[in-house]
Structures are given as C-alpha cells and as structure tokens.
C-alpha cells in the first residue's frame, strides 16, 4: 500500500497474493507521478487499485504493459474515493485467469467508482484484452456511500465523475448483468467515451420494467440491482454526455431486453452500432456440429459442419463492417482467407433461412 508518495517507478515485478480476503496487489493511494510497467499481478482481491483514502489528490498515474489476474477487479479506479483522482491511465493490459483455482469468477474486468465525496477526471482504459470471463465486464458508478473515518463531521456531497475514455477493449461477461454507467439524480456521470469495445455476454436475461431503487448509499458493485437490469448490453442512468463508437455486444443466446437502456440521461451519441444475437433458441442449437479452426488464426480459417440452411458466411470487424463474405453454395466445409486482415477480434455469422449462428474469431498477427 503506497500512500501519499511522489515520483514512483515500479518495473518488472511479480506480485502473487492469493490468501483469502482483501489481498490486493499494490494499492496506489493519494500519490502523484506514478509509473508501473512490465509487471504481473495474481491476486485474490484487486490487482492494482488507484484510490484516495484521504482528501489528497491522486494524479498522473500510468500503469502499462502489465498482466493481471484477479478474483475481484483487474483494472480499477476508486471505490475508496475521498480525494480527487486525475489523469489515471491503464494501457496495454492483459487480463488472464489466476493460477490459483477457485470455484468463482472475477467481479469486473474494468471498474470505476466515486463513492465517498471525492471526484474523478480524465480516466483512461486503453488497449485492454480480457482473456477470462468476469461477472460484469465494465462498471462505472458515482454514488454517495460516504464512508468516513471521522464521524464527527457531516459527510460530503457527491462531486463528479467525468471525462472517461475506454478504448480498444475486448472482454466477456459470464452473467446476464450488463455493463453499466450510472450516477445519481442531480449528479450525472459526464462525458463517458467508449470506442472499439467488444463485449460478449451470455444472453438469456429476463425482461425488466426499469423501476429500480437508486441504491445511492450502497457500496458500488455491479450486482446492487440484481440480475434484472433492463438491457443486455449497457445500462445508463443519470448520465450527461455518452459516446458509443463501435460499442459491440455479442449475445450467445437470445435475450428479450434491448441492447441499450437510457434513463434520466442526455447528450448520448451512438455511431457504428453493432451487435449480434441469435434470433431463436433453435439458432443456438443448430451450430452443435459447427467447427471453426484454428482460432486464433493468422491465414486460413476453416469452417466445417456448415448447416444445410446456411446460405452465406459473413465476417465482421468490431465496428460492424463486413470484411469477408462467402456464399456457402450448399457445401458443408469452406476455407476463409484472413491473411490480409489486421490482428484483432472479429465476428463470424452464418446466415440463411432459419439460420443465424454467431461465433467470435481472433486473428493473430
């Protein structure tokens, strides 16, 4: 736990902390001018949370080129948030499964929460690859839990959570709880930007009316509203300024909820929208014999076991643009040349009468 320090440089370390309970990797608390790079974390709790246990500012923190494994939150800013958090960056982070096996899944891959009267401004999560499911991929929350060490003074009012950039992210959720961006009445989260974000979700949720309690003073966690939020992709409540640029959600089974749900929110822009979802239970079961290999792939992708009702194979990039399209011509096996495609995540779809099968493909370069 590094608290109230300046000019910190941490390079090429390995932190393993898998005792049961609150076992973080390294806490950066109220510090300025911090660089952590080329390191690996495998922790029961948060890997390297950036927070403020006092009213001191925490600013100019860069965490880059690190590998993280956690049963709670891999990439995290806040929760304990008495003071300002400014210019906090996580870049080129790979999230992997822990080497310590437990019968649970991580809470969140990415987490930002301001809960104790502090503030957050200019938070960047960029080039994040999540190679293990979490219960909810992305959680952003402004609330007023007002945790205090000095109970003789009144708790502070909420301040702000603003100017967040989440760019070039691939993640997957294991529950039907969607990603969320939420504030409070009169205290909206502000200017949240998503670009080139691809999230895979299980689908299979239940329809919700959206009549939710604010849970303003509850500890900020992804499951405070249970598993019946009224969207399968992104739930937005009390927000002012939201940009969704190529925010792509793939549902692995049908879900009756809409992709997005907005309430008490303004200045929302959606560009390059894309999402994939099977249209019926039969669509999910019809791919039982489908085999796509190798995956990851760098040159030729083989698609075997193509159902007779499939008429075309379409490959999309994360922006929803078609990059390859091949008619099946009644064949049960076809190759696709992906050698000229840039490395990254793509979505393969088999289309036809009574056929809508979706798979994720990773092109490795």
C-alpha positions as CSV (number, residue, x, y, z in Angstrom):
1,X,0.0,0.0,0.0
2,X,1.8,3.1,-1.3
3,X,0.1,6.2,0.2
4,X,0.8,10.0,-0.1
5,X,4.0,9.5,-2.2
6,X,5.5,11.1,-5.3
7,X,7.7,10.1,-8.2
8,X,7.2,6.3,-8.0
9,X,8.6,3.9,-10.6
10,X,7.9,0.2,-10.4
11,X,9.1,-2.1,-13.2
12,X,9.2,-5.8,-13.9
13,X,7.8,-7.2,-10.7
14,X,5.6,-10.2,-10.0
15,X,3.0,-10.0,-7.2
16,X,1.3,-13.1,-6.1
17,X,-1.2,-12.6,-3.2
18,X,-3.8,-15.4,-3.0
19,X,-4.6,-15.6,0.7
20,X,-8.4,-15.5,1.2
21,X,-9.9,-12.0,1.7
22,X,-8.8,-8.4,0.9
23,X,-5.5,-9.3,-0.7
24,X,-4.7,-6.6,-3.3
25,X,-1.5,-6.4,-5.4
26,X,-0.3,-2.9,-5.0
27,X,-2.6,0.0,-3.8
28,X,-1.7,3.4,-5.3
29,X,-3.3,5.8,-2.7
30,X,-3.2,9.6,-2.9
31,X,0.1,9.6,-4.9
32,X,1.4,11.7,-7.8
33,X,3.7,10.9,-10.7
34,X,3.5,7.1,-10.7
35,X,4.6,4.7,-13.4
36,X,4.1,0.9,-13.1
37,X,5.1,-1.2,-16.1
38,X,6.1,-4.6,-17.4
39,X,4.7,-6.3,-14.3
40,X,2.5,-9.3,-13.4
41,X,-0.2,-9.5,-10.7
42,X,-2.1,-12.5,-9.5
43,X,-4.3,-11.6,-6.6
44,X,-7.4,-12.7,-4.7
45,X,-8.7,-9.1,-4.5
46,X,-7.9,-6.1,-6.8
47,X,-4.7,-6.1,-8.7
48,X,-3.5,-2.5,-8.6
49,X,-6.3,-0.2,-7.5
50,X,-5.8,3.5,-7.7
51,X,-7.7,5.3,-4.8
52,X,-7.8,8.1,-2.3
53,X,-8.2,7.2,1.4
54,X,-7.7,10.9,2.3
55,X,-8.6,14.1,0.6
56,X,-5.1,14.3,-1.0
57,X,-5.1,14.2,-4.8
58,X,-4.0,11.2,-6.7
59,X,-2.9,12.2,-10.2
60,X,-0.7,11.4,-13.1
61,X,-0.7,7.6,-12.7
62,X,0.3,5.4,-15.6
63,X,0.0,1.6,-15.5
64,X,1.1,-0.1,-18.7
65,X,2.2,-3.3,-20.3
66,X,1.1,-5.5,-17.4
67,X,-0.6,-8.8,-17.0
68,X,-3.3,-9.1,-14.4
69,X,-5.3,-12.0,-12.8
70,X,-7.9,-11.3,-10.1
71,X,-11.0,-12.7,-8.5
72,X,-12.4,-9.2,-7.9
73,X,-11.4,-6.3,-10.2
74,X,-8.4,-6.3,-12.5
75,X,-8.4,-2.7,-13.8
76,X,-9.8,-0.4,-11.0
77,X,-10.0,3.2,-10.1
78,X,-11.8,4.4,-7.0
79,X,-14.3,2.9,-4.6
80,X,-12.3,4.4,-1.7
81,X,-12.5,7.9,-3.0
82,X,-12.2,10.7,-0.5
83,X,-10.0,12.9,-2.7
84,X,-9.6,13.7,-6.4
85,X,-8.4,11.2,-8.9
86,X,-7.0,12.9,-12.0
87,X,-5.3,11.6,-15.2
88,X,-5.2,7.9,-14.3
89,X,-4.2,5.6,-17.2
90,X,-4.2,1.9,-17.7
91,X,-2.7,1.0,-21.1
92,X,-1.9,-2.3,-22.8
93,X,-3.2,-4.6,-20.1
94,X,-3.9,-8.3,-20.5
95,X,-6.3,-9.9,-18.0
96,X,-5.8,-13.7,-17.6
97,X,-7.1,-16.4,-15.3
98,X,-5.5,-16.8,-12.0
99,X,-3.1,-19.6,-11.4
100,X,-4.9,-20.2,-8.1
101,X,-8.1,-22.1,-8.8
102,X,-11.3,-21.1,-7.0
103,X,-14.9,-22.0,-7.9
104,X,-15.8,-18.3,-8.6
105,X,-15.3,-15.8,-11.4
106,X,-13.9,-12.3,-11.1
107,X,-16.3,-9.4,-10.4
108,X,-15.3,-7.0,-13.1
109,X,-12.6,-6.6,-15.7
110,X,-12.8,-2.8,-15.5
111,X,-14.2,-0.7,-12.6
112,X,-14.5,3.0,-11.8
113,X,-16.4,4.2,-8.8
114,X,-16.6,7.5,-6.8
115,X,-18.5,6.9,-3.6
116,X,-17.0,9.0,-0.7
117,X,-17.3,12.6,-1.7
118,X,-14.2,12.6,-4.0
119,X,-14.0,13.1,-7.7
120,X,-12.6,11.6,-10.9
121,X,-11.5,13.4,-14.0
122,X,-9.6,12.1,-17.1
123,X,-9.6,8.3,-16.6
124,X,-8.3,6.2,-19.5
125,X,-8.6,2.5,-20.0
126,X,-6.9,1.7,-23.4
127,X,-5.9,-1.5,-25.2
128,X,-7.3,-3.9,-22.6
129,X,-7.5,-7.6,-23.6
130,X,-9.6,-9.7,-21.2
131,X,-8.9,-13.4,-21.7
132,X,-11.1,-14.7,-18.9
133,X,-14.8,-14.1,-18.2
134,X,-15.8,-11.7,-15.4
135,X,-19.3,-11.5,-13.9
136,X,-19.7,-8.0,-15.4
137,X,-17.1,-6.6,-17.8
138,X,-17.4,-2.8,-17.2
139,X,-18.9,-1.0,-14.2
140,X,-18.8,2.9,-13.8
141,X,-20.6,4.4,-10.8
142,X,-21.0,7.8,-9.0
143,X,-22.8,7.5,-5.7
144,X,-22.7,8.7,-2.1
145,X,-21.8,5.8,0.2
146,X,-19.9,8.5,2.3
147,X,-17.6,6.1,4.1
148,X,-15.9,8.1,6.8
149,X,-13.0,7.8,9.3
150,X,-14.2,10.9,11.2
151,X,-17.8,10.6,12.0
152,X,-17.9,13.9,13.9
153,X,-18.2,15.9,10.7
154,X,-21.0,15.7,8.2
155,X,-20.4,13.5,5.1
156,X,-19.5,15.5,1.9
157,X,-21.9,15.8,-1.0
158,X,-21.2,13.8,-4.2
159,X,-18.9,15.7,-6.6
160,X,-18.3,14.4,-10.1
161,X,-17.1,11.5,-12.3
162,X,-16.3,12.9,-15.7
163,X,-14.1,12.5,-18.8
164,X,-13.6,8.8,-19.1
165,X,-12.2,7.1,-22.2
166,X,-12.4,3.3,-22.7
167,X,-10.8,2.4,-26.0
168,X,-9.9,-0.7,-27.8
169,X,-11.2,-3.3,-25.3
170,X,-12.2,-6.9,-25.7
171,X,-14.0,-8.5,-22.8
172,X,-16.6,-11.1,-21.8
173,X,-19.3,-11.3,-19.1
174,X,-20.5,-14.5,-17.6
175,X,-23.8,-13.3,-16.1
176,X,-26.8,-11.5,-17.6
177,X,-25.9,-8.3,-15.7
178,X,-24.9,-5.7,-18.4
179,X,-22.2,-3.2,-18.3
180,X,-23.4,0.0,-16.6
181,X,-22.7,3.7,-16.4
182,X,-24.7,5.3,-13.5
183,X,-24.8,8.4,-11.4
184,X,-27.4,10.0,-9.1
185,X,-30.2,12.5,-9.6
186,X,-28.6,15.9,-10.0
187,X,-25.1,14.3,-10.1
188,X,-24.8,12.6,-13.5
189,X,-21.7,11.0,-14.7
190,X,-20.3,13.2,-17.5
191,X,-18.6,12.7,-20.8
192,X,-18.0,8.9,-21.0
193,X,-16.5,7.7,-24.2
194,X,-16.4,4.1,-25.5
195,X,-14.6,3.3,-28.7
196,X,-13.9,0.0,-30.3
197,X,-15.2,-2.0,-27.4
198,X,-16.3,-5.6,-28.0
199,X,-18.1,-7.5,-25.2
200,X,-19.5,-11.0,-25.3
201,X,-22.4,-11.7,-23.0
202,X,-24.4,-14.9,-22.3
203,X,-27.8,-13.5,-23.1
204,X,-30.8,-15.3,-21.6
205,X,-31.8,-12.5,-19.4
206,X,-35.4,-11.6,-18.3
207,X,-37.3,-8.5,-19.2
208,X,-37.3,-5.7,-16.6
209,X,-39.5,-2.7,-16.2
210,X,-36.6,-0.5,-15.1
211,X,-38.3,0.5,-11.8
212,X,-35.2,0.4,-9.7
213,X,-34.2,2.0,-6.4
214,X,-31.3,4.4,-6.5
215,X,-29.1,2.4,-4.1
216,X,-27.3,5.8,-3.6
217,X,-25.6,4.8,-0.3
218,X,-24.9,1.2,-1.2
219,X,-21.3,0.0,-1.8
220,X,-20.8,0.4,-5.5
221,X,-20.9,-3.1,-7.0
222,X,-22.1,-4.4,-10.3
223,X,-24.9,-6.5,-8.7
224,X,-26.6,-3.9,-6.5
225,X,-29.7,-4.1,-8.7
226,X,-29.6,-7.9,-9.0
227,X,-29.7,-9.6,-12.4
228,X,-32.8,-7.9,-13.9
229,X,-31.5,-4.6,-15.4
230,X,-33.4,-3.6,-18.5
231,X,-30.7,-4.1,-21.1
232,X,-28.4,-6.9,-22.1
233,X,-25.5,-4.7,-23.3
234,X,-25.3,-1.4,-21.5
235,X,-27.4,0.2,-18.7
236,X,-27.2,4.0,-18.5
237,X,-28.8,6.0,-15.6
238,X,-28.2,9.7,-14.7
239,X,-25.6,10.4,-17.4
240,X,-24.8,13.6,-19.4
241,X,-22.6,13.0,-22.4
242,X,-22.1,9.5,-23.6
243,X,-20.3,8.5,-26.8
244,X,-20.6,4.9,-28.0
245,X,-18.4,4.5,-31.1
246,X,-18.2,0.9,-32.2
247,X,-19.5,-0.5,-28.9
248,X,-20.3,-4.0,-30.0
249,X,-22.1,-6.6,-27.9
250,X,-22.4,-10.3,-28.9
251,X,-25.1,-12.3,-27.1
252,X,-24.6,-16.0,-27.1
253,X,-28.3,-16.8,-26.6
254,X,-31.5,-14.8,-27.2
255,X,-32.3,-12.0,-24.7
256,X,-35.6,-10.1,-24.7
257,X,-34.0,-6.9,-23.4
258,X,-32.8,-4.1,-25.7
259,X,-29.1,-3.6,-26.3
260,X,-29.1,-0.2,-24.5
261,X,-31.3,1.3,-21.9
262,X,-31.1,5.0,-21.0
263,X,-32.9,6.8,-18.2
264,X,-32.5,10.4,-17.0
265,X,-29.7,10.8,-19.5
266,X,-28.8,13.4,-22.1
267,X,-26.4,14.0,-25.0
268,X,-26.0,10.4,-26.0
269,X,-24.4,9.6,-29.4
270,X,-24.2,6.1,-30.9
271,X,-22.1,5.7,-34.1
272,X,-21.0,2.5,-35.9
273,X,-23.5,0.5,-33.8
274,X,-23.1,-3.2,-34.0
275,X,-24.4,-6.2,-32.0
276,X,-25.0,-9.9,-32.7
277,X,-27.7,-12.1,-31.2
278,X,-29.3,-15.4,-32.2
279,X,-32.9,-14.8,-33.0
280,X,-34.3,-18.0,-31.5
281,X,-33.3,-20.9,-29.3
282,X,-33.2,-23.1,-32.4
283,X,-30.5,-20.8,-33.8
284,X,-28.3,-21.6,-30.8
285,X,-28.7,-25.3,-31.0
286,X,-28.2,-25.5,-34.8
287,X,-24.5,-24.9,-34.5
288,X,-23.8,-28.1,-32.5
289,X,-21.8,-29.6,-35.3
290,X,-20.1,-26.4,-36.4
291,X,-16.3,-26.4,-36.1
292,X,-14.2,-23.3,-36.7
293,X,-10.4,-23.7,-36.6
294,X,-7.8,-22.7,-36.0
295,X,-8.9,-20.0,-33.6
296,X,-6.8,-17.8,-33.1
297,X,-6.0,-17.8,-36.8
298,X,-3.4,-16.0,-39.0
299,X,-4.0,-17.1,-42.5
300,X,-6.8,-19.6,-43.4
301,X,-9.9,-20.1,-41.2
302,X,-11.7,-23.4,-41.8
303,X,-15.4,-23.6,-41.3
304,X,-16.7,-27.2,-41.0
305,X,-20.1,-28.6,-40.3
306,X,-22.0,-25.8,-42.0
307,X,-25.7,-26.5,-41.6
308,X,-27.7,-27.0,-44.8
309,X,-29.8,-24.0,-44.2
310,X,-26.8,-21.6,-44.1
311,X,-26.5,-19.5,-47.3
312,X,-23.6,-17.3,-46.5
313,X,-20.7,-16.8,-44.1
314,X,-20.0,-13.2,-43.1
315,X,-17.1,-11.9,-41.1
316,X,-17.5,-8.5,-39.3
317,X,-14.9,-6.4,-37.6
318,X,-15.6,-4.8,-34.2
319,X,-17.1,-1.7,-35.9
320,X,-19.8,-3.9,-37.6
321,X,-18.3,-3.6,-41.1
322,X,-18.3,-6.6,-43.3
323,X,-14.6,-7.6,-44.1
324,X,-15.2,-11.0,-45.7
325,X,-18.3,-12.7,-47.2
326,X,-18.5,-16.1,-48.8
327,X,-21.6,-17.9,-50.2
328,X,-21.8,-21.5,-48.9
329,X,-23.1,-22.9,-52.2
330,X,-24.5,-25.9,-50.2
331,X,-21.1,-27.0,-49.1
332,X,-20.6,-28.3,-45.6
333,X,-17.0,-27.1,-45.3
334,X,-15.3,-23.9,-46.6
335,X,-12.0,-22.1,-46.0
336,X,-11.8,-18.3,-45.5
337,X,-8.6,-16.4,-46.3
338,X,-8.0,-13.9,-43.4
339,X,-4.3,-13.4,-44.1
340,X,-4.8,-9.7,-45.1
341,X,-6.8,-8.7,-42.1
342,X,-5.3,-6.8,-39.2
343,X,-5.0,-8.7,-36.0
344,X,-7.9,-8.4,-33.6
345,X,-11.4,-9.7,-32.8
346,X,-13.9,-10.4,-35.5
347,X,-17.4,-11.9,-35.5
348,X,-18.3,-14.7,-37.9
349,X,-22.0,-15.1,-38.7
350,X,-23.7,-17.9,-40.7
351,X,-26.9,-16.6,-42.3
352,X,-29.8,-18.2,-44.1
353,X,-33.4,-19.2,-43.8
354,X,-33.9,-20.3,-40.2
355,X,-30.2,-20.0,-39.6
356,X,-28.3,-17.3,-37.6
357,X,-25.2,-18.6,-35.9
358,X,-22.6,-16.3,-34.4
359,X,-19.0,-17.0,-33.3
360,X,-16.1,-14.9,-32.2
361,X,-12.8,-15.2,-34.2
362,X,-9.4,-13.9,-33.1
363,X,-7.0,-13.0,-35.9
364,X,-3.5,-13.2,-34.6
365,X,-0.6,-11.4,-36.3
